């Protein structure tokens, strides 16, 4: 898969020019969430759940040098609303999409709840993950208007008089989880995709208008202070990046960068003690066709740059819908095609939108859909699990681009005008250089690196393809041209001198 010497005649060389001093955003993390399967998989036999945890969290390597896992650097914990305790009365038909709550009907806290998820939370910490986020799809049913974890009106299911109670609950959960698991939530996300109606009972969910978000976040900021916590609040977890920088047909739920982070806005939240200098959104519905995906991210990056010291997190994504014919989210596919699509989405979010963090939706899926990194049999107590190429494609980024790395701007000159562009992103942390090469073409592609203001000596390549999964290989001494194999994702690492 590697090349040294003359370029193959059948295709032109891709040239990559990198000025090692020209940097962009600092990467904070790559992550995924425990919804919804971890509540059950966390109770599977030790041998299986330990292996699944290793695949997600481990930074170890095999004797041959291949990564054992993808070494996620952030884990998202779904703080449930109590629909699981309600059973069929919850109105959520799929039992796997219900969640327990730590709060009992009598107002007491039961820390034996969400045991399966807590197992994975502890496993993440023990395997080296050091950033954690708690997120909610709904307030506990004790606080909602209709006593359920989803609305029956299309309007918010949480009245202002309940903001303080919900906020106090979240602060108590942060402290309670820390006490029983030794895991501290660095971040809390109280709202998820506030633009959607959440009235079909498909899962826990709650819509919010911007002014309602502001009211809840202010209450949460107060409670975090009262509980002496330094957890940062992440908002607004918009259902699509469009809502960050434009109204997108929902003026009371859009323009969220301007609304929440412009000091002159009536709903400005950026001056609150616990609100992070981070705006979060999901890349759903904006990834195809590619020209549109790029245009939207250019607009987003411009809007973020208008606010001082504001970072963008892409905080949830899986492959949905038909994506303009590029790929369909329906049907499980463990192969390389969805992995290449995923890598392209990550590339655009990192290099065009300047995302500082990139987080996948559900790490473990029991569904016939392109929504999982690892797939399982839909069985509560035991079953088989299956790795996907999407897991390893994510690993091409998460395993090697570690928190604190800075993206380096790369000038890529494509060598073949008839195929798909070869996508190349580059990063450095200290004297460690990393580049990710995505070649979606059915043929190999020579890629030549040239560096300004420094020299890089490549030491390893890790290749994900139809036949490999982060397969480790060593370049030849002083090699500067690599051969990206057909339909492959290659991460190259090196030392900067």
N, C-alpha and C positions, 0 to 999 in steps of 0.2 A: 504493500500500500504506500510505501515511501519511494522517493525518487532522488537520484543524484546523477548528474551528468546531462546529456543532451535531452531536449524536450521532444516528446513523442510527436510525430508528424501529423497525426490525425486531428489534433486540436491545438489551438493557440494558448500560450501561457497567460495566466492571470498574474498581473504584477501588483504587489501590495507595497506601498510606500508609507512608512510610519516614522513620524517624528516623536521620539520617546518623551519629549518634554511637553507635547501638546495634549493636555488631558481634558476630560469632560467630567461627568458626575462620578461621585464615590458610591460604590456598591455597598448596600447595607445588609442584604440577605437574599437568599432563594428559599422558598418555603412551600408548604402544602398543608391541607387541613385534615382533621380526623373525622369529619362528617362523611357519611353517616355510619359507616361500617365498623369503625373502631369500637363502638359500644358493644358489639358482639364479638369481633375478632379478638378483642382484648381478653376474652374468656376462653379462647381456643387453647388447645394443648401447647405447653411451653415451647416445644421444639419448633412448632410452626409459627407462632407469633414472634418468637425470638428471631427467626430467620427473616420474617417480614420486616421487623424493626431494623435489622442489620442492613437490609436492602435500602431502606429509606434514610438511615441515619449514620451508618458506619463510614469512617474515613480510612479504614484498614485496607490493606492489599493482600492478595494471595501470594503464595510463594513465587508465582510467575510474574508478579508485578501488576496484575489486573485489579482494579478497584473491587472491593467486596460490596460496597453500596454507593449511593449518590451523595451522601454527606450533606443533607439539607441543613441550612444554617438557621432556619426559623420553623417553628411548629405552631399551627393554628388550632386552638382548642375551642370546640363548639360548646358554649355555655347554654344548656338546654332550657326550654320554657315550661317543661312539665307535661307535654302532650303524651308522653309514654305512660305516665301514671294514670292518665284519663282513659287509656285503652281505646276501644272503638268509639267511645263517647267524645274523643278528641276531634272527630270529623276528618282526621287525616287517615286515609284508607290504607296506605302502605305503612306497615309497622316499622319498617327500617328507616322511615323518614320522621318518625316520632323521636323525641328526646326527653330524657329524664331532667328533673330540676332538683337542685339541692334543697329547695324550700318545700316544707310540708304544708298541708292544708291548715294546720294550726299555727303556722308562722315559725316553727322550729326548723333548724338546719340539720340535714341528714347527710353527713360526709361519706356515707357508703354508696351514695348514688353515683352514677356515671363511672362505675368502677372500671369498665373496659377501656374507656377513654383515658382515665387516670393511669392505667397500666402503660399505655403508649406514651403518655406525657412523661412518666418516670423513665421509660426506656429511652426516649429521645435525649433526656438530660444525661443519662448514664453513658450514652454512646457519643456524647460530645456536642450536642446541640446546645447553644447558649442564648438563644433568643426565643421568646415565647409570647404569643398573642392570644387573648381570649376574645371571642366574638359571639354576638347574639343575632339570631334571626327574629326573635320576638322576646318581649319581656315575659317573665313568668305569668302563667295564666291567672294567678291571684291578683295581678295588677291590670289585666286587660279589660276592655269595655265589655266584651261578650263572654269572658271566662274561657276563651280558647286561645290557641297559639297562632291563629290566623284571623284576619278580619272577615266579616260577612257583609261589609258595606263598601269596600274599596277605599275607605278613608282610614286614617290612623286608628289603631286599636288601643292607643294609650293616651288617656286624658292628661292635661297638665297637672292636675292634682295628684297624679301617680308618679310624676317624674322623680320626686325626692325619694319615694319608696323604692323604685326600680334602681336608682343610683346608689342608694344605701345597700341594696342587695348585691350589686356588682362589686362594690368596695369590700363587702363582707366575704364574697366568694373569692376575690383575689387573696385576701388574708387567709381564708380557710384552706384553699388549695395549697398555698405556700406552707402552711403548718403541717398538712398531712403528706405532702409530696416533696417538699423542699424546692419546688419550682416556683419562681417568681414571674408573674406576668409583666414583661417590659411594656406591653401595649394592651389596651382594651379598645375594642371596636363595638360600640353599643348598637349600631344601626347597620343593616345590610340591605343594599339595593332598594333605597327608599322610593325610587321612581315607580316600581311595579305595584299592582293592586293587591296581590297576595290574598285573594278571596276565593280561590278554587279548592283549598284544602289539600293541595299537593304536598305541602311541607309547612313547617313553621315559617312565619313571615309577617312583616308589618310595614305598611307604607308610611312615609313622613313627608310633609312639606318642609321647605327650608326653615321657616320660622319655628316649626315644631322641633326640628333637629337642634336649632340654637337653644331652645328652652331646655331640652333634655341634656345637652352637653354642658350647659351652665350648671345645672343641678348636679351632674356627675363630677364636674370640676370641684364644686364645693365639698362633695362627700369624700373625694379622694384626699382633699386637704384635711378634712376632719379626721379621717382615718390614718393620716400621716403616711400616705403612700406616694411614691414618685412615679407610678405607672403613667405612661403617656396615652392620651386619647387619640385614636386614629379615626378620621372622618374623611369623606362621607360614605365611603364604599359604594360609590355610584354604580348603578347597574350597567352603564356603558360610559366610555370616556367622553362621549359627546356632551354629557350633562355637566362636565367640569367647566367647559369653556363657552357653552352656548345654551340657549333655552331648550332647543331640540323638541319643540312642541309642548313643553311643560314648564312654563316660566316660573311657577311656584316651586319647581323641583330642579331647575337647571341653573346654569351660570354659577356653579358652586365655588369655583376658585375666587371669583370676584366677591361673591356673597359672604363667604366665611373668612377670607384671608386678606381682603383689602381693608386697611385701617379706616377708610372713610365709609365703609358699609355699615348700615344700621344693624346688621346681623353679624358683624365681625366677631370672630372667636379667637383670633390669633394672639390676643393679649392675655388669654386665660393661662394660668400657671401650667395646667396639665395637657393642653392641646399641643400635639406635636407639630413641628414645622413640616408636615407631610400632608399631601392630598392624595387620597386613595380612590381608585376606580378599577372597574373590571373591563377587560378587552373584548367582551362579548359583542357580537354583531358589527364589528368594525375591522375585521381582519381580511376581508376579501371584497372586491378584487384588490390586488396589491397596490395599484395606483391610488385607490381610495383610502386604503389603510395608511399609506405613507402621508397622504394629504391631511388626514385627520390628526396624525401624530405630529406633523409639523405645526398645525394649529394649536394643539395641546402644549407643545414645548414652548411656543411663543407666549401663550397665556401664562404658563408657569413662570417663565423668565421675567414676566412683568411684576412679580411679587418677590420681594427680597428674601433670599434664603429659604425658599420653598422647594421641597423635594416631591417627586411623584413616585408613588408605589402602584404597580400593577398587582392588585391584591387577590384576584381570583380569575381563573380562566380554565375552561376545557373546551373541546371542540363541539360546538352546537350547530344545528341547522344545516343548510346545504352550502353556505359560504360561496355563493355565486357560482356554483358548480365545481369549485376547486376540490372540495371534500365534504362528505356528509357526516354529521355527528352520529347518526343512527348506526347501530351494529358495532359490536366489539371488534376491534382489529388490533392484534398484537404485533403487526408487522411494521415495516419501515415507512410506509407512506404517511400515516398520521404522525409519526415521529418527525419526519422532515417538515411537515406542515407546522407542527409545534415549534420546531427550531426556528422557522421563519418568523413566527409570531414573536418569539422571544427576541430575535434579532431586531425586528422593527421597534419593539418596545424599548430596547436598550439603546439602540443607535439613533433612532429618530425622535422618540418621545423622551429620551434621557431618563428612563426609569431607573431609580436607585434600588428598587427591590422588585422581584418577580415571583409571584406565588401561584401555584396550581390549585385547582379546586379540591377534589377529593382524592387523597392519596391511595385509598383502597376502595374499589368499586365492586358491587355485586350485580351490576346491570349490563345489559346488552347495548352499550353505548360507549362512545369515545370520551369517557369522563374519568378514567382511572389511570394511575401509574402502575398499580398492581391490581389484579382482578382476583376475585374469590368466588367459590360456590356460595350461593345465598343460603347459608346454613348458620344457625346461631351458635352451635357448640363445637363444630369441627368441619373440615372440608379441605379442598385443595386450593392452592393459590397459583397464580400465573403471572409472570413478569411480562411487561410489554416493552416494545422498543421506545415508547414514549418515556418510560422510566429512565432508560439509559440516555435518551436525548436530553432530558432534563439534567441528567448527571453530567453531560458534557459541559454544562454551565455550572451547576451547583457544586460539583465536586472540586472544581479547580478555580473558580472565581470566588474568592473568599471575602467576607466582610472587610471593608477597608480598602479593597482594590479600587483603583481608578481606571475608568475607561480611557483608552488612548485612541485618538482619532486616526482612522486608517483610510488612506486614499487608495481605492481599489480600481484598477483598470482592467476591465473584463477582456478576455482574450478571444471569446467566441460569441459572435453576435446572433447566432441562431438558437442557442440553448437558453436555459434559465440562468440568470446571474448567479455566480458563486458569491455567497454571503459571508463576509469575514468581519468579525469584531475582535478587538484587541484590548488587553488590560494589563496593568502592572500593580504590584504591591511590593514595596521595597525594591529589591533587585530581581524579583520573580516576574517573568513575562508569561502571559497566557493569550492564546488566540483560538477562536472557534471558527472552523471552516465548514460551511453547509453547502454541499454539492448535491442538488436535486436532480441533476442530469443522469441519464442512463450510461454515461461514459465517464472515464477518469479525467481529471482536470489538473494539470500542473499549476502549482501556485508558488510564485517566487516572492520572497520577502526581501525588502531593502530598508535599512534603518538609517535614520539621521540622528545625530547627537547621541550616539551610543552604539554598542554592539550587543547582539543577542546570540548566545550559544544555545541552540535547541538541545534538550536532553531527553524528552519523551513525547510520544504521540499516543492518543487514546481514541480508538475508532469505533463508532457505532454504525453498523450497516445491516443489510439483510442477513448477514452471516456472523456478525461480531457484536459484542456488547461491551463498550469501553475497553476494547482489546489494546493492551499496552504494547508499544513498539518503540525501538530506539532509532533515531536518525543517525546518519553517518556523521563523523566529526566535521564540524564547520559547515554542515549542510544548510543551504538557504532556500532550496527548492523542494517542495513536498508534492507528492501526487495524491490528491484527494480522490478516493475511489468513487465508483458510481454509486449514486444514491447513498451518501454517507455524511456523517457528521464527525469531524476530526478536531480534537482539541490538542494543540501543541503547547508544550511548556518549555521554558528556558530560563537562562540566567542573563541578566543585564550587566554588562561591563562598561 
